[in-house]
Amino acid sequence: MGQDQTKQQIEKGLHLYQSNQTEKALRVWMRVLEKSADPAGRFRVLGCLITAHAEMGRYKDMLKFAVVQIDTARELEDPDYLTESYLNLARSNEKLCEFQKTISYCKTCLNMQGTTVSLQLNGQVSLSMGNAFLGLSIFQKALECFEKALRYAHNNDDKMLECRVCCSLGNFYAQIKDYEKALFFPCKAAELVNDYGKGWSLKYRAMSQYHMAVAYRKLGRLADAMDCCEESMKIALQHGDRPLQALCLLCFADIHRSRKDVQTAFPRYDSSMSIMTEIGNRLGLIQVLLGMTKCWMIQKELDKALESIEKAQELAEGLGNKLGLLKLHCLCERIYRTKGQQRELRDHVVKFHECVEEMELYCGMCGESIGEKNNQLQALPCSHFFHLKCLQTNGTRGCPNCRRLSVKPGYV
């Protein structure tokens, strides 16, 4: 298969894919991969296969094609191709929750910069790295990366990237419980879709609606949460987007739990868990198990709650997800307090405070914890964040956290 024929077949596959004929598109692209002698064409078709498998939640296949793409990029001896293939390798590992590997591959990408294309990819690299740091609950570095990605998006007038970063920022603020910002950023993403997204994939609309649903639920606006989640799920079902279907099912379950309707919540959690297991989203599985634990606690089935916690703890420790561990210790504390088991209770209180210290989840001004309840937060240029009211009351001539870190211990 020559260069022109390769190009035609890739375009044919893209047309099929955009018409929701995914399996036919995959067959066309696989044929190109087997028969094309054009390395640049093979590189491009591998990019199509990586994107398609990512959207279907086939993350192991996504990783497999990313590894082949790296070899093709080396054959082409072009730094732009190499940067793009390392970014795809980083993304594949991000989807599989291999966050340390994601960060390592992202750093490799950033060290390769120099050409125009590589510089344009830096925003996407920063976004992937931010998502990985967020998965590890390293909040300051995650925020640094997201803000860097947002600057790249603005400088390159890349509205698609800006939309994706806004969704990640919504997720970031939902985790540290600034629900006002958790809603603001996906609403901004939805605005970008409405204003610029006529030719974009519907996944951008679905993604923004899902993150809005999460924020609305946290704010107790359950009818709004349900509306947004239903719209997101409708698009996810139309496009066979399994990862988003799993997230929507989790959100539906959380909404029903918020309504104290655990009988309706449990089947949704089970369906979400089934897809999360199938695609390998271990971070999502932790969220599902946390929700199920809370349902068991509502029903006063404390031993079943502890079983769910044990499974979630194993996953959170394996991933290095410190926020997940903190939440699990908090739930254990409540369960053992109810059971009157003082030794276990004390053990989890200690571990809870260790997690808070490790993640620096406290305001450097008032010393109170961050992420315990809904609070307006404000980040300084160094990406350390504080209670907004503390900054407004005290003002700052610099970051108190950074000042503490720069103080060198004296001689012992």
Secondary structure, 3 states (H helix, E strand, C coil): CCHHHHHHHHHHHHHHHHCCCHHHHHHHHHHHHHHCCCHHHHHHHHHHHHHHHHHHCCHHHHHHHHHHHHHHHHHHCCHHHHHHHHHHHHHHHHHCCCHHHHHHHHHHHHHCCCCHHHHHHHHHHHHHHHHHHHHCCCHHHHHHHHHHHHHHHHHCCCHHHHHHHHHHHHHHHHHCCCHHHHHHHHHHHHHHHHHHHHHCCCHHHHHHHHHHHHHHHHCCCHHHHHHHHHHHHHHHHHCCCHHHHHHHHHHHHHHHHHCCCHHHHHHHHHHHHHHHHHHCCHHHHHHHHHHHHHHHHHCCCHHHHHHHHHHHHHHHHHHCCHHHHHHHHHHHHHHHHHHCCHHHHHHHHHHHHHHHHHHCCECCCCCCECCCCCCCEEECCCCCEEEHHHHHHHCCCCCHHHHHHHCCCCCC
